[in-house]
Amino acid sequence: MPGDSLEVVSTSNCIASGIGANAGVVHERRKRVRTRLHWPVLLFRAIPGSDAIDSVTRDLSSSGFFCLTRVQLAEGEKLVCSIKIPTHDPHGKHLERTLECRIQVLRVVLQDARDVFGVACRIEDYNLSHVHSEQF
C-alpha cells in the first residue's frame, strides 16, 4: 500500500516548493492498493489427496493477496483458494460470501517464527459466491 496521507502531503509540499520530486517519495512495487485484512483462506493444491491448507490474509488487493501459512508452497505453484468474506445482514439472516480464486504463488518468505511462511499470491481468476442460511 502506498504511504499514508502524511507522506502524500509531504511529497506534494516538496514538489510545490521546488524540492526534487523524488525527495521523500516511497516507491511502491505493487500496481494496486493493498488493504490490511485478516480474512480466513483455504488453499487447495492440484495434488490428488492433498489436504486443504489453512491460512489467513495479511493484506488484499484486487489483483492479489499476502497470507500466512505453516505449509511451505513453491514459487510459481498454481492453487485454488477460498477466501471467507465476513458480512453482516441487518435483517437477521446470515449471508456468507466466499471469494473463490485461481491463484499463482509469486513469492514465499520465511517469517520470524521460523515455522510460518508468508505467501504472496496473484489472483488470476475469481468468482464471488453467496450462501444464504438462517441465523440461529
C-alpha positions, -999 to +999 in steps of 0.1 A: +000+000+000+015+035-008+024+057+021-001+072+045-017+106+039+011+124+057+036+111+032+014+122+003+011+157+018+048+158+024+056+148-011+031+173-025+047+201-004+082+191-017+070+194-054+052+227-047+083+241-030+106+231-058+124+204-039+133+173-061+103+152-069+120+121-056+127+135-021+106+117+005+088+095-021+082+059-011+085+037-042+058+010-043+063-021-063+026-031-063+003-020-091-028-019-069-035-005-034-034-032-007-058-032+023-048-048+056-074-075+061-072-107+082-097-130+064-096-168+066-083-186+035-083-222+025-057-231-002-061-262-023-033-278-042-038-296-075-022-327-060-047-355-056-053-365-019-036-333-005-053-316+024-066-281+023-041-256+038-055-232+064-043-196+061-052-160+069-047-129+047-025-102+059-034-078+031-055-080-001-059-061-033-079-066-065-050-084-081-036-105-052-030-110-015-004-119+010-012-147+035+005-166+063+006-204+065+026-232+082+029-251+049+057-241+025+045-236-010+066-233-042+070-201-062+051-205-094+027-231-079-009-227-091-037-232-065-073-227-059-084-208-028-115-199-009-115-166+010-143-162+035-156-126+035-173-115+067-207-099+063-235-085+084-271-087+075-292-061+094-324-082+087-311-110+109-303-136+082-268-148+079-253-142+045-219-158+039-198-147+010-169-166-004-144-154-030-132-185-049-100-178-068-074-194-091-041-181-079-004-183-085+023-182-058+047-153-066+069-153-035+074-173-004+091-157+026+101-175+058+088-154+087+104-147+121+085-176+137+106-199+115+076-223+111+054-198+093+057-188+057+044-155+041+030-162+007+024-136-020-003-147-044-016-132-077-053-137-084-057-150-120-095-155-119-122-153-093-159-160-086-179-145-057-204-169-043-233-162-019-247-188+006-279-179+024-287-196+057-309-188+087-291-174+117-300-193+149 
